[in-house]
Each structure stands twice: as C-alpha cells, then as structure tokens.
C-alpha cells in the first residue's frame, strides 16, 4: 500500500494542484494518483491500493477532483473514504463531504464522463462492467484518467481532513448488462383523475428503501403513478421495470441537487442525467432546464423554502413548469411556499402572463416517511407519461394529504358556462359566478376560497363523515381567480390549520 500526501492546507501543496474553470464552474484539481502501467497476470497481484490524505480549508471550491490514472486490465474500481468531524462552536457548520466519480471522458459540465454520485450517503463504492454500487453506473473500467469528485458541502473552521483509499482489481471484466427501463404507459381509465407522488428516494441515492418496497407502498397509498428522483444520478432508472405494472406507471427522473436549490427533472427519458455542478451566479440553470425539457421532462423546483443548507431555491421561476409547494409533512416552510406561490398567481394576473401550477409530493426517503403524503391528483387523458405531464403542466390538478381526500372544484356562470381546475371561466366582468367545492374524506376540516385579494370565504367545519359541498358567489371583476383549500383545525392561532388539500386555481373572466 502506498500513500500520497495531497495536502491542500499549506503553500507547499500549491505546486501539486490547480484551480481550473470549466465554463463558469470553478473546481480544485489535485495531483494525480498512479498505478502500475500494465497488468501481468503471472507477475502481479490481482489488486493494487493507493491511499491519499489531505485537508480541505474553509472556503474550498464546490468540487475538488482527484485524478486517478487507470491502467489497462482493470476489472473493478473501488473507492473508500472517510473524513474528520471535529466539534465546532454553536451556530457553526461542521464537516460534510460528498463523493462521486467521472471516468476517462472527463468532468466537463454536461459531458459524458459521469459514472456515479452518492453524495454523503455512502462511505465506499465500486464499479465493474456487470455491477456497481447503487448510485453508480456499471460498465467497463477503461484505461485513462478517472476523477474522484469530492463535494465539500460544509467545512468546519478547523478544516476538513480526509482519507481516500483506491483499490484496483485486475482481471477479465464481466459481461455488460443491457439496461431495461419501465414502460411509459400503464392501463388507465381514459380521461380520469390519477393520483401520484413525483418525489421519492430509494437506495439508489440517499434513501433506504428498495424500488420494490417503494412500489408496494405506492400501491397501498392508492397511487396510479410515481416518479423516481434520486439526487444527481440516473443509476436507478434501470431498476424499476419489474416494479411497474398495469396498475402503476413508473416515470424516471432526478432531483438535481445544486448548492442553490433542488429541482425535480420529472419524467425524463430513461438514462438521462442532468448536471448539478453550478450555482445561480453562474447563469447556467437555463441551459439545464432546457435539457430537462429536451429529454421529455418537466422542470419542477422542489421545496423552494426549505431551510436545509443549499435547499432554498435561488434560481427564480422563469423556467419552471410547476412548483412543489407542499413537500412531505405539512410544516411552516410549506406555508411560506404556498403564500409565495399565491403571490406568483397574483403577479401573473397583473402582468398578463402565464402562471405556474403547484404540486405536492412526499419526498419520502426511509421508514417512517409515508409514500403518497401528500399526493398530486391529476386530470389526464390516460395513464401515460405524456398525459400525466400534460395535466401537471396545465395545472389540472389538486394536492391531497392521502387517498382518503377527494375534491371536485368548479366555477359556473349564469348561462351554463363551466370551468374546472386549471381552466378559465370565460364570462363578463359582472356576470354572476358560483364557485363550488365538493369534498370527501376531510372530517372536521374547513374550506377556504382564496382569490387575488386573499381569503374571502371560510366555511364551518365539515361533518364527522368528512363530506360536504360548499358554494360561494362572486364575479370576475371581484376575483381574477379562485382556488380552494381544505384545512385541519387551528392548533396555534393566528396561524391557519395544516392543509388537508388544496387546488390549483380557476381563472375568471375573458
């Protein structure tokens, strides 16, 4: 075993590293790790190992690349790493170090060299032709310069000392496995309301559930469709085909996890990877939003007001096809996201431009996270990827806390005009309009109607069976749009009760 000291905490290390810029993304590249130039089956051991030690200082670039020179004849590439987590003063961030790898095709933004990412979820990984650690892409270990990618998510004032151990196993490679992806349609009910959860994590990123376990939970939650959304990897796409079925449409995607917020690439073509190595200041997001759409997906900023480091959305909403307003158990940041989204609705009316629909997803990772809480209920022409996406993009949807809650929300005019969720009721400014919500499965909840003026109507609590119909009269001159919320009882006045469900708006007027 050999050791290389790739220290990055002193001036004498500067000669062995370089600050490179690819586009607008800066990264630190360390000195190369080398192995034997060739493999002789009779003269050499079947394994070689190198260990690299170093320290990253506070203020390190977002990504640090360790080049590894891979010789011919390698069957398996394996990496293990660890780093110190010293105590830090109160209010100060401790150490957190992510990891991934790129192959000999390089680290260029949007390039083809990506071979896997596990973030901080794993302490080691391997890649072979026939298999790889979840989060990583199996395939040949070709000779050339590979790059271990380190992501110093947070660095303590003491710095971030790390140790990386690289092991090459020589020998004949296994057979490359051809990926099989889930179908893009399931047996639907024609034009109908379909329930789905589009933000889920399995053990192919930082989740703890298998695809089979998630599919079972999705069916139990009454879901018709799901979307996979692993952090910064598409490695799980080829592991969902067996879990799809006539009763469950499985779309594949990614949670593109940048340092300035997370975005769901919802329902992309299988095998698509969207790069995440940029910040808002790099002015790169538009390029990758377009890449999501070119790959057949929707651009959906996730939990835009989440408080975790790097989770708060900083890229704006100009590229969004929808926005995840409700994420997991209903909390204060969801309430803020709901209010912010409502403000965007008002701005769209004021400026006469398109609006951004809302959706809700569970973001479930592990037990006891419930799958399908909340769930987005979409009016679609059939249970296909394209039809579900079209319903989400058009805002023909509402969000419910579970399969028990169902809504029917409409607006009608005095001459038989009618519109549903996501549509426009085309009536004169002073034509009488009736807004109507039918609810099931929400015992004790209240109904609220919200317009561009705010909350204009609140009902009495629904009866113990959770069913009821609520109507409210208005006009297009009084309300540019109307949307509905179903709320649980208030627990902490003056804050409203937690959501049980809410709808996208119906716009009023010509």
N, C-alpha and C positions, 0 to 999 in steps of 0.2 A: 504494500500500500504506500502510495506517495502522497505527499502533502504539498500544496501550493498556497502561499500566503498572499491572497488577493486583498490586502488591506486597503480600505478606502477612507481611512480616517487620518491620514497624515500626508505631508507633502511628498515624501519619498514614494508614495504609491501613484503619483500623478503620471509617471512615465509609463505605467502599465495599464492605463485606462484612457478612454477618450470620450468626450461628450459629442454625440452625433445628433444630427437633426434629420428626421425623415418627414418631409412636408413641413408641418409646424409642430410636430410632436418631438420633444427633446427626450433623450434617453442616455443613460450611462452604460458604456460597454467596457467590461473588464478584460484583462488579458486572457488569452486562450488556454484551455486545458487540452493537453495532447496525450495520445495513447500510442501503442506500438504501431509502426507504419503498415504492417501487414500481418495476417494471421497464418501461422503454420501449424496445422493440426497435430503434427508429430512432435514439434519442438516447444510448443507453447501451452500454457494452461488455458482452459476454456473460459477463464474470466480474468478481467483486469479492473482495478478500482483506483480511483483518484479521489482525494478529499481536498476541498477548498474551504478556507476560513477567511473571514473578513468582517468589517464593521461598516455599516451604512450610517452616515451622520444625519442629524436633523436637517430637514430641507432637501433631502435627496430627491432626484427626479422621480416621476411616477413609475418609471420602468427601468430596471437595471438588467442588462443582458450579459450572461456568461457564455462566451463561445466555447464549444466543445468540438474538437477535431475527431470525427468518427472515421476510423479506417474501414477497409473492406472486410467482409466476412462476419459482420456483427449480426447475431440473431436477436438479441434483446438489449434494449437500452433501459436502464433503471436509475432512478434518482431518489435519494432520501435527503431530507433537510430538517434542520432544527434551528432555533434562534432563542436568544435570551429574552426573558420578560422581567426586567427588574422592577422593583416598586417605584412608583412615581408620586409626586406631590398631588394632593387633592385638586381636581379640576384639570389635570394634565393627562394627555393621552399616552397610553403605554404602547408597547411594540405590537405590530401586527404585520405579517409578511405573507403575501400571496405568491403563488408559483404556477408556472406553465411552461410550455416548450414550443419552439419552432424548429422545423427541420432545415435541410440544406438549401431550401428555396428561399430562406431569408425571413426577415422580420418586417418587411415593408408594410405600411398601413394598407389594409385591404388586399394584401398579397395572398399567395397560395401556400405559404410556409407553415401555417398553423397546424399543430399536432396535438394540442390539448391545453386545458386550463382547469385547475381545481381550486383556485383562489386560496383561501385558508382552510379548506375542508379536509385536506389530507396532508400527511407528512411524508408520503412517498408515492411514486407511480412507476409504471413500466410500460413499455411499448414493444410489441412484437408484430410480425406480419399477420398473425391469426388472432391476436387478442391484445387488449390494453386495459389499463385501469379505467374504471368509469370516469368520464370527463376527458378522456384521451382517445385519439383516433388510431386504431390498429392499421398496420401497413408495414411495408419493408423499411428496415433501418438502413437507409442508403448512405454510402460514404460521402463525406463533406463536412462543412461546418454547421453544426446544430447550435441552437441558442436556448439555454435555460433562461426563462423570463422571470425575474423577481419583481413583485409589486409591493414596495414598502408603503402599505396602506396608512399606517401611522408609525412614527418613530419617537421614542422617548428622549428626554434631554440627555440621557447617558449614551445615546446611540443604539444601534441595532446590530449586535454581534451575531453572525450566522455561521453555520457549518453545512456544507453541501457535499454529499458523497455520491459519486457517479460510478456505476458498475456496468461494464460491457460484458455480455456473454456471447462467445463466438460459436459458430456452428451453422448448419443448414437452416434457413428460415422455414417457418411453417407456411401452409397454403393461405393465401389472401382470401378472406371471406367476403363474398359479394353482399352488400347491404340490401335488406328488404324493408320497404317503408310501408306504413299504414295506408289504406286506400283513402281517396279524397271524398268518398261519399258513404253514407250508411242508409239503411232502409228507413226513410222518413214517412211522414203523414201528409205529404203535399204541403200546401201553404198552411202553416200552423205556427204555434208558439213553441220554441225549443229552448231548453234550459242548458246553460253551460258555465264552465269555470275555466278561464283562459290564463290563469297564473298559478302554476303548480311546479314543484321541485321534487325530483326523485334523487336517487343516489348517484345519478349522472352529473350532479353538481353538489350542492350543499344540503340536499335533502337526505332523509334516512329511509325512505320507502322505495320499494321496487316498483317498476311500472305495473306489475300485476296487482300489487296492493293498492295502488292509486286507482286503477281501473275498477277494482271491486268497490272501493269507497265512492267513486263517482257514480256507479250504478245504484248503490244504496242511497245516495243523495238525490236520486231522481234526475240525474243529468243525462242529456242527449248528446252533448259534445264537450270535449275538453281541448285545451291547447297546452303543449309542453313548453316550458320556459326556463331552461337551465341557464345559469349565469355564464355568459361568454364562452359557450361551447355548443356544438351541434352533435356531440358524440352520442347522445341518447336517441337521435332520430331513428336509427336502425334497430331499435329495441322495443318498438311499440306495435309492430304489425300484429303480433299474436294477441294483443290486448284489445284491439279494435274489433268491432263486430256489427251485425245488423242493427243492434240497439245502441251503439256508442261510436260516434265519429271522433277520431283522434287526429287533431291537427298538430303540426310540429312548428316550433319557433325557437325563440331565445329571449332571455332577459338580458339586454345589452346594458352592462353594469359599468358605467363610467364614473369618474370622480366627481361629476356634477349632476348626477341623477341617473335613474334607471328607466329604460323604455322597453316595452314588450314589442318584439317583432312577431306579430300574431299571425300564424298560419302561413309561414313562408314555404317555398318549395323545399322538400326534404333535401338535406345535405347542404343547406345554405348556412354560412357563418357571416355574421355582421360584426365588423371590428368595433372595439370599445375603447381604444387607446387614444383618447383625446378629451379635452375639456371645452367648455363653452367658449373660452377665449381663443381657442384655436380655429374657430369658424369652420369646423369640419362636419357638424351634425347634419346639415342639409344634404351633403353627399351620401351619408349612410342612411338617412331617411328615404332618399330616392332609391337606394339599393334595396331597402326593405320592400318597397312597392314594386320595383322591377322583379323581385323574387316572389311576387304574388302575395305579400303580407300586408298587414295594417300596422301603422305607427301609433302606439298607444303609450304615452308617458305613464309610468307606474307610480303609485303612492307619492304624488308630487310634493306633499308637505310632510313626508316622514322626517323624523328627527335624527335618524342614524347618520353617521358621517358619510358624505357622498351620496346620500339618498334623495336629498331635496332637489327638485327639478329646476335647473338653471338655464335650459336651452330655449325657453319660450315655447309657444304652442302653435307657431305658424305652420309647422309640418305635421301636426297631429291629425290623425283620422278619428280618434276618440281619445278619451282620457279616463284613467282609472280613478274614480272619485272615492270609491269605498274599497278598502283593502283589509281583508280579514275581520277580526272582531272590531266592532264599531268603537272608535276612540276619538279623542279631541282632534287629531290631525286629519281624520276623515271629515269631521265637521268643518274644519277650515277649508279642506279641499272642495267640499260641497258649496260653501259660500263663495269660494274663488271661482268655481265653475259657473255658478249663477251670475256672478259679475261678468263673466265672458259672454253669457247669453244676452245680457243687457247691452254689452258693447256691440254684439253682432247686430242687434236690432237698431241701435243708434247709428251704426256705420253702414248698415245695409249690406252686410257681407255674410258669408256662410258661417254656420255655427258648428261647434264641436260636441258630438254626443258624449254622454257619460256611460260608464260601465262599472261593474263591481266584480271582484274576484277574491279568492280565499288566500292566495299566496302561501298555501299550506306546504310545510317542509317535513314535518315529523309528527308522531303522536305527542300530544293530543290534538294537533291542529286539524280542525274539521275541513274536509273537502266539500266544496259547494256552499260555504258560508263566507260571504254571500255568493249569489249566482246571478248571471245576467240572462234574462229571458227575452229571446229574440224572435220577432215575427219574420220568418224566412219562407221562401217558395218551396224549399225542400231541405233535407238534411245533408247538404254538401258543403264543402269548404267555401266555395264561391258564394253560395246563397247565404250562409251564416255571416260571412264577411260583409256581404251587401246589406244585410239587415243591421249589422252593427254600425257600418259606415253611414247609413241613412238615419240612424237614431230610432229605428223601430224596435225599441226595447225598454224594459224596465229592470230594476235590480231588486232582488228579494233575499231575505236572510236565509231562506230554506225552501224546499219543495212544498212546504205547507202553505206558503203565502202565494196567492194568485191575485192579479189585478186585471181589470178591464177599464181603460181610461179613454173617454171620448169627449168630443165637443160637437155640438149640433146647432144649426141655425134655424130661424123661424120658418124657412121654406124647404126644409128637408136636407139642407146642406149637412155634411158629416165629415169628420176627420178623426183619425186615430193618432197614437203616439208617433212622434217624429214627422207628422204631416202638417199641412196648413189648411185651416178652415177659411175658405175664400168668401167672405161676407163683407158687406158695407160696414163702415166705421161704427154706425149706430144701430146695426141690426142686433136684436136680442140673441144672445148666445147662452146655451146651457152646457156647463162643464159637468161631467158625470164620472164618478169613480165607483166601480163595484169591487168589493174586497172580500176575500175569504182567507181564513187561517190566521187572523190577527186579533185574538181576543184582548179586549181592554185597551186597544190602541186607538189613537185619534188620527183623523185625516186632516191634512192641511193642503190648501191650494195656494200656490205661490205664483206671482206674476212679476213683471219687471218693476213693480212697485214694492214687492216684498210679500209677506204672508198676509193674505186678505181674507182667509176664512179658516177656521178651525172647528172641527166637529166635536160633538160629545163622544165619549168613549164607545167603541164598538161593543156589542153584547158578548156574553161569555162564549158563544159559539164562533166568534171571530169573523162573522159575516155581516155585511151591510152595504147599502148603497147611499152615496152622498152626492147631492147636486148643488150647483152654485150658479146663479145668473150673472152675466156680465156682458160687455160689448168689446169690440176690437178697439174702440177709442179709449177704453178704460184699461185694457190689458192687452199688451202686444203678444204675450204668450201666457199659457197656463201650464203648470206642471203640478204633480201631486206627490205628497209624502205621507207615509204611514208611520207614526211614531209610537214607541212604547211610552209608558207613564214617565213623568218627570221625576228624576231622582235627586237632582241638585239644582233647584231654582237659582237664577232665572234661566239656566241652560235648558234647551228642549230635551225631551227624552231621546233615547237612541233610536236610530232608524230600524224599522222592520221592512220597509220597502220604499222605493221612490221611482218616479218615471222620468223619462225624457219629455221635453215639452211638446205641446201642440201650439203652433203659432196661429194667431187670429188676424184676419184682415187680408185685403188684397195686396 
